């Protein structure tokens, strides 16, 4: 679960994980981008779109295997939060590669 966020007492979004969250999608996403090398903003978005489809397929498989819906919802929310943080943190990179 992402902690913090917004402009309230939690402060800015930092991408910090709570102690209860043991799964992070960012290392795999960053690995994919590193393997792709210097890419344009469009290519980066295509890569992220492909990554999200793969992760969604994994969640669908988990659902078919009986994983509770609430757990899947938390995983999906965590995935989307991490991807948005990743996009935000690398927004300037796209300008220099376009």
Residue frames as qw, qx, qy, qz and C-alpha x, y, z in Angstrom:
[[0.000, 0.891, 0.455, 0.000, 0.00, 0.00, 0.00],
 [0.374, 0.465, -0.035, 0.802, 1.28, 3.46, -0.85],
 [0.366, -0.680, -0.459, 0.439, 1.48, 5.79, 2.14],
 [0.169, -0.407, 0.067, 0.895, 1.33, 9.54, 2.09],
 [0.240, 0.440, 0.689, 0.524, -0.10, 11.43, -0.82],
 [0.032, -0.866, -0.433, -0.248, -1.85, 14.62, -1.67],
 [0.193, 0.584, -0.228, 0.755, -1.22, 17.81, 0.22],
 [0.669, -0.656, -0.124, -0.326, -2.60, 16.75, 3.59],
 [0.544, -0.712, 0.433, -0.101, -0.75, 15.47, 6.64],
 [0.933, 0.023, 0.314, 0.173, 0.56, 12.51, 4.62],
 [0.209, -0.653, 0.423, 0.592, 2.62, 14.84, 2.46],
 [0.498, 0.542, -0.435, -0.519, 3.57, 14.28, -1.16],
 [0.988, 0.104, 0.039, -0.111, 3.38, 10.89, -2.82],
 [0.159, -0.742, 0.643, 0.100, 6.74, 9.24, -2.27],
 [0.758, 0.277, -0.558, -0.195, 6.12, 5.67, -3.32],
 [0.121, -0.384, 0.816, -0.416, 6.97, 4.40, 0.16],
 [0.629, -0.169, -0.707, -0.275, 5.53, 1.02, 1.00],
 [0.641, -0.566, 0.224, -0.468, 3.86, 0.08, 4.24],
 [0.230, -0.447, 0.853, -0.141, 5.39, -2.70, 6.35],
 [0.708, 0.153, 0.619, -0.304, 2.53, -5.03, 5.37],
 [0.714, 0.653, -0.043, -0.248, 3.12, -4.73, 1.61],
 [0.643, -0.401, 0.577, 0.305, 5.63, -7.29, 0.37],
 [0.642, 0.374, 0.556, 0.373, 5.04, -7.11, -3.39],
 [0.039, 0.734, -0.113, -0.669, 6.42, -4.40, -5.61],
 [0.742, 0.556, 0.362, 0.097, 5.88, -4.18, -9.36],
 [0.138, 0.955, -0.190, -0.179, 8.38, -1.37, -9.95],
 [0.416, -0.527, 0.668, 0.320, 11.58, -3.45, -10.09],
 [0.596, 0.264, 0.720, 0.241, 10.14, -5.51, -12.96],
 [0.368, 0.889, 0.273, -0.015, 8.88, -2.42, -14.80],
 [0.097, -0.902, 0.349, 0.235, 12.23, -0.67, -14.38],
 [0.568, -0.239, 0.725, 0.306, 14.00, -3.82, -15.59],
 [0.574, 0.564, 0.570, 0.166, 11.88, -3.82, -18.76],
 [0.205, 0.976, 0.031, -0.062, 12.62, -0.15, -19.40],
 [0.343, -0.720, 0.530, 0.288, 16.35, -0.62, -18.79],
 [0.623, 0.042, 0.721, 0.300, 16.41, -3.50, -21.27],
 [0.471, 0.771, 0.415, 0.103, 14.66, -1.29, -23.84],
 [0.521, 0.007, 0.088, 0.849, 17.35, 1.37, -23.47],
 [0.045, 0.326, 0.049, -0.943, 16.76, 4.95, -24.54],
 [0.142, 0.463, 0.829, 0.279, 13.17, 5.04, -25.76],
 [0.118, -0.332, -0.202, -0.914, 10.69, 7.69, -26.81],
 [0.386, -0.035, 0.484, -0.785, 7.70, 8.66, -24.70],
 [0.782, 0.143, -0.209, -0.570, 5.39, 6.72, -27.05],
 [0.653, 0.211, -0.725, 0.048, 7.54, 3.61, -26.77],
 [0.029, 0.163, -0.744, 0.647, 7.65, 3.96, -22.99],
 [0.594, 0.032, 0.262, -0.760, 3.86, 4.13, -22.84],
 [0.801, 0.197, -0.452, -0.339, 3.58, 1.09, -25.13],
 [0.427, 0.228, -0.810, 0.330, 5.97, -0.79, -22.84],
 [0.218, -0.070, 0.618, -0.752, 3.95, 0.18, -19.76],
 [0.732, 0.104, -0.068, -0.670, 0.69, -0.78, -21.51],
 [0.726, 0.202, -0.652, -0.084, 2.17, -4.21, -22.29],
 [0.187, 0.189, -0.777, 0.570, 3.41, -4.53, -18.69],
 [0.463, -0.030, 0.383, -0.799, -0.07, -3.69, -17.34],
 [0.807, 0.133, -0.316, -0.482, -1.69, -6.28, -19.61],
 [0.573, 0.195, -0.773, 0.188, 0.72, -8.96, -18.34],
 [0.021, -0.102, 0.692, -0.714, 0.04, -8.03, -14.72],
 [0.631, 0.031, 0.103, -0.768, -3.72, -7.97, -15.34],
 [0.772, 0.144, -0.567, -0.249, -3.48, -11.48, -16.83],
 [0.341, 0.142, -0.811, 0.454, -1.72, -12.62, -13.64],
 [0.314, -0.026, 0.477, -0.821, -4.49, -11.11, -11.51],
 [0.751, 0.099, -0.229, -0.611, -7.12, -12.84, -13.67],
 [0.648, 0.148, -0.746, 0.050, -5.34, -16.16, -13.15],
 [0.074, 0.095, -0.730, 0.673, -5.26, -15.54, -9.41],
 [0.551, 0.011, 0.175, -0.816, -9.00, -14.81, -9.47],
 [0.800, 0.120, -0.453, -0.376, -9.70, -18.06, -11.29],
 [0.525, 0.144, -0.777, 0.318, -7.54, -19.87, -8.72],
 [0.534, -0.618, -0.577, 0.004, -9.75, -18.54, -5.92],
 [0.339, -0.017, -0.302, 0.891, -7.86, -15.51, -4.60],
 [0.015, -0.715, -0.596, 0.364, -10.36, -13.29, -2.74],
 [0.311, 0.780, 0.344, 0.420, -11.63, -10.26, -4.64],
 [0.287, -0.957, 0.009, 0.041, -10.57, -7.80, -1.94],
 [0.660, -0.449, 0.383, 0.464, -6.99, -9.05, -2.11],
 [0.559, 0.366, 0.493, 0.558, -7.02, -8.73, -5.91],
 [0.066, 0.938, 0.255, 0.226, -8.42, -5.21, -5.63],
 [0.462, -0.830, 0.188, 0.251, -5.57, -4.24, -3.28],
 [0.666, -0.137, 0.489, 0.547, -3.01, -5.73, -5.66],
 [0.402, 0.642, 0.459, 0.464, -4.54, -3.92, -8.64],
 [0.132, -0.984, -0.106, -0.061, -4.63, -0.61, -6.75],
 [0.589, -0.634, 0.315, 0.389, -1.00, -1.08, -5.69],
 [0.635, 0.187, 0.511, 0.548, 0.01, -1.84, -9.25],
 [0.241, 0.818, 0.350, 0.388, -1.69, 1.27, -10.61],
 [0.343, -0.932, 0.031, 0.111, -0.27, 3.45, -7.83],
 [0.648, -0.418, 0.404, 0.493, 3.26, 2.24, -8.54],
 [0.534, 0.411, 0.494, 0.550, 2.90, 2.73, -12.29],
 [0.044, 0.942, 0.240, 0.231, 1.58, 6.28, -11.78],
 [0.483, -0.811, 0.199, 0.264, 4.46, 7.09, -9.42],
 [0.677, -0.088, 0.486, 0.545, 6.91, 5.62, -11.93],
 [0.386, 0.676, 0.427, 0.460, 5.42, 7.73, -14.75],
 [0.176, -0.980, -0.085, -0.046, 5.54, 10.85, -12.60],
 [0.600, -0.643, 0.308, 0.361, 9.15, 10.24, -11.56],
 [0.554, -0.052, 0.576, 0.599, 10.25, 9.68, -15.17],
 [0.369, 0.836, 0.389, -0.115, 8.13, 12.40, -16.83],
 [0.001, -0.887, 0.295, 0.357, 11.18, 14.58, -17.53],
 [0.488, -0.257, 0.752, 0.362, 13.02, 11.64, -19.10],
 [0.543, 0.540, 0.632, 0.118, 10.44, 11.44, -21.88],
 [0.206, 0.950, 0.037, -0.233, 11.04, 15.07, -22.86],
 [0.171, -0.728, 0.571, 0.337, 14.73, 14.46, -23.47],
 [0.431, -0.082, 0.862, 0.253, 14.13, 11.27, -25.50],
 [0.537, 0.650, 0.492, -0.214, 11.29, 12.47, -27.74]]
